[in-house]
Amino acid sequence: RDERRIAMASKMAQFPFVRELDGFEFDAQPSLDPRQIRDLAECRWVAHGDTILLLGPPGTGKTHLAVALGREAIRRNYSVQFVTAATLVAMLAKAHADGALDKQLALLSRPKLLIIDELGYLPFEANAAHLFFQLVSRRYERGSILLTSNRSVGEWGEVFGDPVVA
């Protein structure tokens, strides 16, 4: 029964692929502390509604870790949703144009953990940055967010087109 629950929750999370922490090559990323990642896998940060940032250049395993941590959260009975930043912004923009932004924000606020992959891969338009900010504000201290980005936090003003929103 538990395996069925995990399989169904993983399908609903919409992970792009299956990855586990055991499959991550920590030797290829010497700056990453395996103990810290294993501690994150305990999901206390999810229980507290905290946010995690996985930052680094392309090809360093950020998405692998995000999916693996999401799967660990599911094993611990937390609801999870995975989405790329580009898809998320498109969803929010469409909902805004259709007059259904509140409904979309409510849907995205439901999962205990929202994983947003590839933040900063493409810069946001001004309106998209404000829509994203609304989502983050709605989830603040209610649900966790795990963000992956190839851009440093200092560069997020460029990504969002507005240093204040960043």
Rosetta blueprint (number, residue, H / E / L):
1 R L
2 D H
3 E H
4 R H
5 R H
6 I H
7 A H
8 M H
9 A H
10 S H
11 K H
12 M H
13 A H
14 Q L
15 F L
16 P L
17 F L
18 V L
19 R L
20 E L
21 L H
22 D H
23 G H
24 F L
25 E L
26 F H
27 D H
28 A H
29 Q L
30 P L
31 S L
32 L L
33 D L
34 P H
35 R H
36 Q H
37 I H
38 R H
39 D H
40 L H
41 A L
42 E L
43 C L
44 R H
45 W H
46 V H
47 A H
48 H L
49 G L
50 D L
51 T E
52 I E
53 L E
54 L E
55 L E
56 G L
57 P L
58 P L
59 G L
60 T L
61 G L
62 K H
63 T H
64 H H
65 L H
66 A H
67 V H
68 A H
69 L H
70 G H
71 R H
72 E H
73 A H
74 I H
75 R H
76 R L
77 N L
78 Y L
79 S L
80 V E
81 Q E
82 F E
83 V E
84 T E
85 A H
86 A H
87 T H
88 L H
89 V H
90 A H
91 M H
92 L H
93 A H
94 K H
95 A H
96 H H
97 A H
98 D L
99 G L
100 A L
101 L H
102 D H
103 K H
104 Q H
105 L H
106 A H
107 L H
108 L H
109 S H
110 R L
111 P L
112 K L
113 L E
114 L E
115 I E
116 I E
117 D E
118 E E
119 L E
120 G L
121 Y L
122 L L
123 P L
124 F L
125 E L
126 A H
127 N H
128 A H
129 A H
130 H H
131 L H
132 F H
133 F H
134 Q H
135 L H
136 V H
137 S H
138 R H
139 R H
140 Y L
141 E L
142 R L
143 G L
144 S E
145 I E
146 L E
147 L E
148 T E
149 S E
150 N L
151 R L
152 S L
153 V H
154 G H
155 E H
156 W H
157 G H
158 E H
159 V H
160 F H
161 G L
162 D L
163 P L
164 V L
165 V L
166 A L
